């Protein structure tokens, strides 16, 4: 009859489990007492948690889940927090709409509240195009300077945010530069001359002969919007051509591209997404970026 009693390690006097790896035998030591305390502690904690808190999904035929003695619910907590935030925002909105936009800037506390709300809305919705802090990008106006196509007063900014630009809405701001090259209004040689003329308007070196040839063409084709001297017209959304600020770029290739076939970018009407208070707060925030008038 074979002896099946456990082997005892001669060095420690502890029985082995019979497992051996590379000559190393596993000892059958009991689990440490601290480890067992932690294990049974977690078991007790779990049972208490199941009793107090929602924990188990519903059994077949039951609705929802076990509620727990405390009936705690993160969903209810979130709904309560959101409701309180909406109430606070509604109160702020009432204050903002009760005051004229320009008067908000004179009230330090109210203007700070508007800036806080406006900054949050701007970061979530406007910074994607206009950049953090309104620094702008190619094709997206910089909002931190003092160059405005439609005006930089609080009321002008609020109107633009509310109704947008060239989005098809009845109240949207609208301007459209003709595609002088694409639609065949001007030949290529006159477009080349106009590129030199516009370059000269912004006080950069240009071909004098081309500038002279383009002068009557500019007056005939461009001055009705950009003005006789190229200073632009805010009532039409026509940019000033004499400064160093360009929406798409001021190099000759870009100017030619604009004259040949302009982009005529679009801005959405935010009135369909924001309430009046948020739009006003956004206007205050954009005005505060540094370029407001």
Residue frames relative to the residue before (quaternion, step in Angstrom):
aa qw qx qy qz dx dy dz
X 1.0000 0.0000 0.0000 0.0000 0.00 0.00 0.00
X 0.3958 -0.7480 0.4879 0.2139 3.62 -0.81 1.12
X 0.4032 -0.6984 0.5403 0.2402 3.53 -1.03 0.90
X 0.1043 -0.8241 0.5563 0.0209 3.66 -0.50 1.21
X 0.3500 0.7341 -0.5140 0.2729 3.61 1.18 0.34
X 0.5883 -0.6063 0.3958 0.3600 3.63 -1.01 0.80
X 0.4849 -0.6430 0.5148 0.2938 3.51 -1.15 0.70
X 0.2621 -0.7582 0.5803 0.1403 3.55 -1.02 0.82
X 0.4337 -0.6892 0.5170 0.2639 3.53 -0.88 0.98
X 0.4220 -0.7478 0.4490 0.2472 3.62 -0.60 1.08
X 0.6638 0.5204 -0.3160 0.4345 3.61 1.10 -0.54
X 0.7982 0.2840 -0.1437 0.5115 3.60 0.90 -0.91
X 0.3979 -0.7236 0.4725 0.3080 3.57 1.23 -0.42
X 0.5468 0.6034 -0.3948 0.4255 3.63 1.28 0.26
X 0.5181 -0.6378 0.4699 0.3224 3.55 -1.05 0.79
X 0.3550 -0.7147 0.5587 0.2259 3.55 -1.14 0.60
X 0.5263 -0.6402 0.4632 0.3141 3.56 -1.28 0.37
X 0.5415 -0.6068 0.4033 0.4195 3.55 1.28 -0.29
X 0.5867 0.5540 -0.3768 0.4547 3.59 1.30 -0.06
X 0.0194 0.8020 -0.5945 0.0550 3.54 -0.93 0.90
X 0.0285 -0.7816 0.6229 -0.0142 3.57 -1.00 0.94
X 0.8475 -0.0840 0.0215 0.5236 3.55 -0.72 1.10
X 0.7411 -0.4232 0.2244 0.4705 3.54 0.96 0.86
X 0.6106 0.5238 -0.3549 0.4762 3.57 1.30 -0.02
X 0.2009 -0.8035 0.5540 0.0841 3.57 -0.67 1.13
X 0.4171 -0.7121 0.5144 0.2329 3.54 -1.02 0.89
X 0.3128 -0.7549 0.5502 0.1720 3.55 -0.82 1.05
X 0.4000 -0.7200 0.5239 0.2171 3.55 -1.08 0.74
X 0.1178 0.8122 -0.5549 0.1359 3.56 0.68 1.18
X 0.4937 -0.6407 0.4784 0.3418 3.64 -1.02 0.59
X 0.6139 -0.5384 0.4201 0.3959 3.58 -1.24 0.43
X 0.5618 -0.5952 0.4379 0.3721 3.60 -1.08 0.65
X 0.5850 -0.6062 0.4054 0.3549 3.54 -1.07 0.76
X 0.6352 0.5360 -0.3412 0.4392 3.67 0.93 -0.79
X 0.6397 0.5270 -0.3312 0.4509 3.56 1.04 -0.79
X 0.6659 0.4997 -0.3045 0.4628 3.58 0.97 -0.84
X 0.6130 0.5422 -0.3514 0.4547 3.59 1.05 -0.70
X 0.6612 0.4998 -0.3048 0.4692 3.57 0.97 -0.93
X 0.6451 0.5333 -0.3259 0.4397 3.58 0.91 -0.88
X 0.7205 0.4259 -0.2625 0.4802 3.59 0.76 -0.99
X 0.5813 0.5676 -0.3708 0.4499 3.57 1.20 -0.50
X 0.6557 0.4963 -0.3124 0.4755 3.58 0.98 -0.81
X 0.6124 0.5392 -0.3520 0.4586 3.59 1.05 -0.67
X 0.6692 0.4877 -0.2995 0.4740 3.59 0.90 -0.94
X 0.6385 0.5318 -0.3249 0.4515 3.59 0.97 -0.88
X 0.6492 0.5281 -0.3180 0.4455 3.58 0.95 -0.87
X 0.6587 0.5055 -0.3165 0.4588 3.56 0.93 -0.87
X 0.6535 0.5021 -0.3146 0.4711 3.58 0.95 -0.88
X 0.6397 0.5261 -0.3236 0.4575 3.60 0.98 -0.86
X 0.6476 0.5251 -0.3248 0.4465 3.62 0.93 -0.86
X 0.6686 0.4970 -0.3035 0.4624 3.56 1.07 -0.75
X 0.7560 0.4279 -0.2165 0.4455 3.59 0.87 -0.98
X 0.8111 0.2802 -0.0982 0.5039 3.57 0.91 -0.95
X 0.5877 -0.5189 0.4558 0.4215 3.60 -1.25 0.29
X 0.0566 0.8488 -0.5167 0.0961 3.56 -0.64 1.05
X 0.8024 0.2982 -0.1400 0.4976 3.60 0.80 -1.00
X 0.4594 -0.6520 0.5149 0.3143 3.58 -0.98 0.74
X 0.6361 -0.5591 0.3691 0.3828 3.54 -1.20 0.51
X 0.4473 -0.6418 0.5512 0.2902 3.51 -1.20 0.64
X 0.6708 -0.4743 0.3484 0.4513 3.63 -1.17 0.33
X 0.7856 0.2847 -0.2354 0.4964 3.56 -0.87 0.97
X 0.6583 0.4753 -0.3086 0.4954 3.60 1.29 -0.18
X 0.4075 -0.7045 0.5300 0.2381 3.57 -1.22 0.51
X 0.8471 0.1825 -0.1166 0.4854 3.57 -1.03 0.74
X 0.5608 -0.5598 0.4810 0.3752 3.54 -0.85 -1.04
X 0.6589 -0.4633 0.3762 0.4579 3.55 -1.29 0.08
X 0.3938 -0.7673 0.4659 0.1977 3.59 -0.81 1.01
X 0.3548 -0.7277 0.5103 0.2902 3.58 1.06 -0.69
X 0.6233 -0.5642 0.3878 0.3778 3.54 -1.17 0.63
X 0.7102 0.4524 -0.2647 0.4700 3.60 0.95 -0.82
X 0.2292 -0.8100 0.5043 0.1926 3.60 1.22 -0.42
X 0.2186 0.7896 -0.5369 0.2014 3.52 1.00 0.86
X 0.0042 0.8055 -0.5916 0.0342 3.61 -1.02 0.84
X 0.3737 -0.7228 0.5388 0.2180 3.59 -0.66 1.11
X 0.6043 0.5678 -0.3589 0.4285 3.57 1.06 -0.70
X 0.6625 0.4875 -0.2979 0.4844 3.57 0.97 -0.88
X 0.6384 0.5328 -0.3288 0.4476 3.59 0.98 -0.85
X 0.6593 0.4999 -0.3086 0.4692 3.59 0.94 -0.89
X 0.6458 0.5215 -0.3201 0.4567 3.59 0.95 -0.89
X 0.6458 0.5184 -0.3146 0.4640 3.58 1.02 -0.81
X 0.6600 0.5081 -0.2996 0.4652 3.57 0.97 -0.92
X 0.6583 0.5045 -0.3078 0.4663 3.58 0.95 -0.89
X 0.6398 0.5281 -0.3241 0.4548 3.58 0.99 -0.84
X 0.6581 0.5002 -0.3074 0.4714 3.57 0.98 -0.86
X 0.6449 0.5187 -0.3207 0.4607 3.59 1.01 -0.82
X 0.6482 0.5156 -0.3178 0.4615 3.57 1.02 -0.80
X 0.6395 0.5203 -0.3275 0.4616 3.56 1.01 -0.79
X 0.6560 0.5030 -0.3072 0.4716 3.58 0.98 -0.89
X 0.6658 0.5001 -0.3005 0.4651 3.56 0.99 -0.87
X 0.6203 0.5413 -0.3422 0.4529 3.56 1.07 -0.73
X 0.6418 0.5182 -0.3187 0.4669 3.56 1.03 -0.82
X 0.6439 0.5034 -0.3151 0.4825 3.58 1.01 -0.85
X 0.6459 0.5338 -0.3195 0.4424 3.56 0.97 -0.87
X 0.6347 0.5285 -0.3302 0.4569 3.55 1.00 -0.78
X 0.6487 0.5083 -0.3163 0.4699 3.59 1.00 -0.80
X 0.6668 0.5115 -0.3107 0.4441 3.58 0.94 -0.89
X 0.7236 0.4448 -0.2531 0.4632 3.56 0.90 -0.91
X 0.6134 0.5572 -0.3495 0.4372 3.57 1.22 -0.37
X 0.7159 0.3977 -0.2334 0.5244 3.57 1.25 -0.34
X 0.5378 -0.5834 0.4927 0.3574 3.53 -1.18 0.55
X 0.6226 -0.5849 0.3619 0.3732 3.57 -1.00 0.82
X 0.6810 0.4925 -0.2996 0.4517 3.58 0.88 -0.87
X 0.6400 0.5399 -0.3297 0.4361 3.60 1.07 -0.67
X 0.5467 0.6262 -0.4006 0.3853 3.59 1.16 -0.52
X 0.6523 0.5329 -0.3160 0.4366 3.57 1.00 -0.81
X 0.6588 0.5121 -0.3098 0.4558 3.59 1.16 -0.50
X 0.6670 0.4418 -0.2825 0.5293 3.59 1.28 -0.33
X 0.3674 -0.7796 0.4597 0.2144 3.57 -0.21 1.29
X 0.6895 0.4857 -0.2986 0.4467 3.60 0.78 -0.98
X 0.6893 0.4738 -0.2853 0.4679 3.57 0.88 -0.94
X 0.6497 0.5114 -0.3285 0.4567 3.59 0.97 -0.75
X 0.6325 0.5213 -0.3344 0.4651 3.60 1.06 -0.68
X 0.6356 0.5100 -0.3249 0.4800 3.57 1.03 -0.75
X 0.6552 0.5043 -0.3093 0.4699 3.57 0.97 -0.85
X 0.6421 0.5225 -0.3236 0.4583 3.59 0.98 -0.79
X 0.6432 0.5264 -0.3216 0.4537 3.56 0.99 -0.83
X 0.6809 0.4698 -0.2787 0.4879 3.57 0.90 -0.95
X 0.6736 0.5097 -0.2964 0.4457 3.58 0.93 -0.90
X 0.6387 0.5277 -0.3294 0.4528 3.58 0.98 -0.81
X 0.6479 0.5175 -0.3151 0.4617 3.57 0.98 -0.84
X 0.6795 0.4797 -0.2892 0.4739 3.58 0.88 -0.94
X 0.6350 0.5314 -0.3293 0.4537 3.59 1.01 -0.78
X 0.6751 0.5053 -0.3014 0.4451 3.58 0.86 -0.94
X 0.7073 0.4666 -0.2618 0.4620 3.58 1.02 -0.79
X 0.8308 0.2728 -0.0896 0.4769 3.59 1.01 -0.72
X 0.7820 0.3692 -0.1717 0.4718 3.60 0.99 -0.74
X 0.6094 0.6041 -0.3551 0.3709 3.58 1.07 -0.73
X 0.5174 0.6425 -0.4198 0.3784 3.60 1.16 -0.46
X 0.7615 0.3169 -0.1795 0.5361 3.60 0.98 -0.81
X 0.7797 0.3734 -0.1883 0.4661 3.57 0.75 -1.05
X 0.4981 -0.6831 0.4158 0.3352 3.58 1.26 -0.10
X 0.6193 -0.5355 0.4160 0.3958 3.56 -1.23 0.46
X 0.8222 0.1605 -0.1462 0.5262 3.55 -0.83 0.99
X 0.5388 -0.6664 0.3840 0.3437 3.59 1.25 0.33
X 0.3099 0.7903 -0.4877 0.2038 3.59 1.12 0.55
X 0.4254 -0.7469 0.4303 0.2757 3.59 1.27 -0.20
X 0.1192 -0.7506 0.6438 0.0890 3.53 -1.40 -0.02
X 0.7027 -0.4349 0.3222 0.4618 3.58 -1.25 0.12
X 0.8096 0.1931 -0.1819 0.5237 3.55 -0.62 1.16
X 0.7200 0.3313 -0.2165 0.5700 3.59 1.32 -0.14
X 0.4426 -0.7461 0.4218 0.2637 3.60 -0.44 1.17
X 0.4308 -0.6385 0.5726 0.2809 3.51 -1.22 0.64
X 0.2518 -0.8013 0.5316 0.1090 3.55 -0.79 1.05
X 0.6293 0.5578 -0.3285 0.4301 3.58 1.26 -0.12
X 0.6280 0.4968 -0.3663 0.4740 3.59 1.22 0.12
X 0.5520 -0.6185 0.4436 0.3407 3.59 -1.24 -0.20
X 0.4882 0.6367 -0.4400 0.4034 3.57 1.18 0.60
X 0.0552 0.8172 -0.5651 0.0993 3.57 -0.51 1.20
X 0.3989 -0.7116 0.5255 0.2414 3.57 -0.88 0.92
X 0.8125 0.2496 -0.0887 0.5193 3.55 0.97 -0.90
X 0.6858 -0.4488 0.2919 0.4930 3.60 1.22 0.05
X 0.2674 -0.8056 0.5178 0.1065 3.55 -1.03 0.83
X 0.3953 0.6845 -0.5177 0.3272 3.60 1.13 0.45
X 0.6767 -0.4861 0.3505 0.4277 3.57 -1.25 0.34
X 0.6739 0.4902 -0.3060 0.4604 3.58 0.90 -0.87
X 0.6346 0.5222 -0.3315 0.4633 3.61 1.02 -0.76
X 0.6688 0.4970 -0.2962 0.4669 3.57 0.91 -0.97
X 0.6513 0.5182 -0.3196 0.4528 3.58 0.92 -0.89
X 0.6456 0.5159 -0.3289 0.4569 3.60 0.95 -0.82
X 0.6594 0.5101 -0.3124 0.4554 3.58 0.92 -0.87
X 0.6543 0.4995 -0.3164 0.4715 3.59 0.93 -0.85
X 0.6782 0.5141 -0.2961 0.4336 3.55 0.86 -0.95
X 0.8323 0.2731 -0.1000 0.4719 3.59 0.77 -1.05
X 0.3905 -0.7510 0.4636 0.2618 3.58 1.20 -0.33
X 0.4165 -0.6894 0.5457 0.2311 3.53 -1.39 -0.12
X 0.8719 -0.0600 0.0114 0.4858 3.55 -0.93 1.01
X 0.4184 0.7196 -0.4594 0.3099 3.60 0.95 0.84
X 0.6269 -0.5644 0.3310 0.4230 3.57 1.24 0.11
X 0.5377 0.6131 -0.4132 0.4052 3.59 1.24 -0.23
X 0.6120 -0.5971 0.3806 0.3523 3.55 -1.10 0.75
X 0.7598 0.3799 -0.1977 0.4892 3.60 0.98 -0.84
X 0.4215 0.7251 -0.4618 0.2887 3.60 1.23 0.00
X 0.5085 -0.5927 0.5125 0.3571 3.56 -1.16 0.54
X 0.0504 -0.8256 0.5617 -0.0178 3.55 -0.93 0.85
X 0.1779 0.7174 -0.6656 0.1038 3.50 -1.09 0.87
X 0.0324 -0.8048 0.5926 -0.0030 3.55 -1.08 0.63
X 0.2349 -0.7661 0.5850 0.1251 3.52 -0.67 1.12
X 0.4768 -0.6801 0.4660 0.3050 3.61 -0.83 0.89
X 0.4140 -0.6570 0.5645 0.2800 3.55 -1.24 0.52
X 0.2094 -0.8458 0.4763 0.1178 3.57 0.25 1.30
X 0.7296 0.4000 -0.2441 0.4981 3.58 1.06 -0.65
X 0.6853 0.5082 -0.2942 0.4308 3.55 0.79 -1.02
X 0.7575 0.3574 -0.1964 0.5098 3.57 1.01 -0.81
X 0.5509 -0.6855 0.3608 0.3106 3.56 1.25 0.30
X 0.3505 0.7508 -0.4978 0.2563 3.60 1.13 0.49
X 0.7981 0.1239 -0.0476 0.5878 3.57 1.05 -0.73
X 0.4633 -0.6584 0.5035 0.3135 3.61 -1.07 0.61
X 0.6963 -0.5048 0.3213 0.3965 3.54 -1.26 0.43
X 0.6544 0.5233 -0.3416 0.4256 3.60 0.93 -0.77
X 0.6530 0.4925 -0.3183 0.4793 3.61 1.04 -0.69
X 0.6089 0.5314 -0.3520 0.4721 3.59 1.08 -0.65
X 0.6367 0.5194 -0.3263 0.4673 3.60 1.00 -0.80
X 0.6512 0.5028 -0.3157 0.4728 3.57 0.99 -0.80
X 0.6438 0.5212 -0.3226 0.4581 3.60 1.00 -0.80
X 0.5885 0.5557 -0.3719 0.4546 3.58 1.08 -0.64
X 0.6646 0.4833 -0.3005 0.4841 3.59 0.94 -0.84
X 0.6429 0.5311 -0.3268 0.4447 3.59 0.97 -0.81
X 0.6740 0.4766 -0.2958 0.4807 3.59 0.90 -0.91
X 0.6091 0.5399 -0.3498 0.4639 3.58 1.05 -0.70
X 0.6695 0.4941 -0.2952 0.4695 3.57 0.97 -0.84
X 0.5959 0.5785 -0.3684 0.4178 3.60 1.05 -0.69
X 0.7218 0.4051 -0.2395 0.5074 3.58 1.05 -0.72
X 0.5549 -0.6806 0.3531 0.3228 3.52 1.23 0.74
X 0.4802 0.6014 -0.4810 0.4199 3.54 0.88 1.04
X 0.6216 -0.5578 0.3869 0.3908 3.55 -1.18 0.50
X 0.0569 0.7887 -0.6068 0.0804 3.55 -0.99 0.91
X 0.6312 -0.5310 0.4090 0.3903 3.55 -1.29 0.33
X 0.4029 -0.7516 0.4625 0.2427 3.63 -0.40 1.19
X 0.6487 0.5250 -0.3297 0.4415 3.61 0.95 -0.82
X 0.6595 0.4973 -0.3031 0.4753 3.58 0.98 -0.88
X 0.6253 0.5351 -0.3367 0.4574 3.59 1.03 -0.79
X 0.6586 0.5077 -0.3105 0.4605 3.57 0.94 -0.87
X 0.6689 0.4950 -0.3072 0.4616 3.59 0.94 -0.83
X 0.7063 0.4865 -0.2638 0.4414 3.58 1.03 -0.81
X 0.4956 0.6976 -0.4226 0.2986 3.61 1.16 -0.50
X 0.7151 0.4149 -0.2944 0.4794 3.66 0.72 -0.85
X 0.6043 0.5491 -0.3584 0.4526 3.60 1.10 -0.62
X 0.6394 0.5181 -0.3260 0.4652 3.58 0.97 -0.84
X 0.6725 0.4982 -0.3091 0.4516 3.57 0.88 -0.90
X 0.6850 0.4854 -0.2838 0.4633 3.58 1.02 -0.75
X 0.8111 0.3286 -0.1294 0.4662 3.56 0.85 -0.99
X 0.8112 0.3347 -0.1204 0.4643 3.60 0.97 -0.80
X 0.6244 0.6067 -0.3490 0.3466 3.59 1.01 -0.76
X 0.5629 0.6126 -0.4021 0.3824 3.62 1.09 -0.48
X 0.7396 0.3261 -0.2138 0.5485 3.60 1.16 -0.47
X 0.7743 0.3777 -0.1927 0.4698 3.57 0.74 -1.06
X 0.5358 -0.6332 0.4062 0.3835 3.58 1.26 -0.16
X 0.6501 -0.5406 0.3713 0.3837 3.53 -1.19 0.55
X 0.7727 0.3134 -0.1697 0.5252 3.58 1.00 -0.79
X 0.5754 -0.6401 0.3580 0.3621 3.60 1.27 0.23
X 0.4224 0.7356 -0.4465 0.2849 3.58 1.24 0.32
X 0.5194 -0.6661 0.4051 0.3500 3.58 1.25 -0.08
X 0.2072 -0.7595 0.6048 0.1201 3.54 -1.34 0.09
X 0.3392 -0.7779 0.4953 0.1859 3.56 -0.42 1.22
X 0.6074 0.5650 -0.3718 0.4167 3.59 1.04 -0.57
X 0.7412 0.3531 -0.2073 0.5319 3.57 1.24 -0.42
X 0.4617 -0.6855 0.4470 0.3421 3.57 1.24 -0.09
X 0.4264 0.6999 -0.4610 0.3403 3.58 1.20 0.55
X 0.3980 -0.7630 0.4538 0.2315 3.62 -0.59 1.08
X 0.5357 -0.5818 0.5161 0.3289 3.50 -1.35 0.48
X 0.2342 -0.8052 0.5332 0.1121 3.59 -0.67 1.08
X 0.6163 0.5865 -0.3378 0.4025 3.59 1.25 -0.07
X 0.6427 0.5124 -0.3393 0.4573 3.60 1.20 -0.17
X 0.5790 -0.5994 0.4360 0.3397 3.55 -1.33 -0.10
X 0.5491 0.6107 -0.3932 0.4134 3.57 1.26 0.29
X 0.0011 0.8087 -0.5844 0.0674 3.55 -0.71 1.15
X 0.4506 -0.7037 0.4821 0.2633 3.57 -0.90 0.92
X 0.8045 0.2287 -0.1018 0.5387 3.59 0.95 -0.90
X 0.6894 -0.4249 0.2826 0.5141 3.58 1.27 -0.21
X 0.3085 -0.7887 0.5138 0.1371 3.54 -1.07 0.77
X 0.4322 0.6728 -0.4962 0.3382 3.60 1.13 0.30
X 0.6860 -0.5236 0.3150 0.3950 3.57 -1.17 0.50
X 0.6450 0.5263 -0.3341 0.4419 3.60 0.94 -0.80
X 0.6777 0.4820 -0.2937 0.4713 3.58 0.98 -0.84
X 0.6231 0.5255 -0.3422 0.4675 3.58 1.01 -0.76
X 0.6404 0.5156 -0.3218 0.4695 3.58 0.97 -0.83
X 0.6447 0.5194 -0.3222 0.4591 3.57 0.94 -0.86
X 0.6576 0.5121 -0.3094 0.4578 3.59 0.99 -0.80
X 0.6720 0.4762 -0.3026 0.4797 3.58 0.92 -0.86
X 0.6605 0.5247 -0.3116 0.4374 3.59 0.92 -0.89
X 0.7859 -0.1637 0.1440 0.5786 3.59 0.86 -0.98
X 0.2373 -0.8309 0.4879 0.1234 3.59 0.05 1.29
X 0.5639 -0.6356 0.4264 0.3102 3.56 -1.25 0.50
X 0.0547 -0.8276 0.5524 0.0835 3.57 0.96 -0.92
X 0.0394 -0.8582 0.5112 -0.0244 3.56 0.63 1.21
X 0.3503 -0.7377 0.5542 0.1609 3.52 -1.32 0.45
X 0.0955 -0.7495 0.6514 0.0690 3.54 -1.17 0.74
X 0.4589 -0.7041 0.4587 0.2885 3.62 -0.79 0.91
X 0.4549 -0.6285 0.5491 0.3109 3.54 -1.32 0.37
X 0.2688 -0.8179 0.4909 0.1337 3.56 -0.35 1.24
X 0.4582 0.6870 -0.4567 0.3310 3.60 1.22 -0.04
X 0.6378 0.5292 -0.3329 0.4498 3.59 1.16 -0.46
X 0.7362 0.3919 -0.2204 0.5057 3.59 1.23 -0.30
X 0.7746 0.3089 -0.1577 0.5289 3.58 0.99 -0.82
X 0.4452 -0.6329 0.5449 0.3228 3.54 -1.22 0.45
X 0.7228 -0.4642 0.2934 0.4195 3.55 -1.30 0.32
X 0.6470 0.5357 -0.3290 0.4314 3.58 0.98 -0.83
X 0.6595 0.5035 -0.3131 0.4620 3.59 0.95 -0.84
X 0.6314 0.5237 -0.3322 0.4655 3.59 1.00 -0.79
X 0.6648 0.4859 -0.3116 0.4742 3.58 0.93 -0.83
X 0.6418 0.5102 -0.3287 0.4688 3.59 0.97 -0.78
X 0.6256 0.5270 -0.3339 0.4685 3.59 1.03 -0.73
X 0.6359 0.5267 -0.3272 0.4596 3.56 1.00 -0.83
X 0.6432 0.5115 -0.3187 0.4723 3.59 0.98 -0.84
X 0.6657 0.5066 -0.3092 0.4523 3.58 0.94 -0.88
X 0.6678 0.4875 -0.3078 0.4708 3.59 0.86 -0.93
X 0.6225 0.5415 -0.3301 0.4587 3.58 1.04 -0.79
X 0.6965 0.4977 -0.2681 0.4419 3.58 1.03 -0.81
X 0.5193 0.6768 -0.4084 0.3249 3.59 1.20 -0.35
X 0.6964 -0.4860 0.2597 0.4598 3.56 1.24 -0.22
X 0.7514 0.4078 -0.2306 0.4647 3.56 1.13 -0.46
X 0.4358 0.7187 -0.4523 0.2984 3.56 1.26 0.03
X 0.3412 -0.7519 0.5328 0.1852 3.55 -1.11 0.70
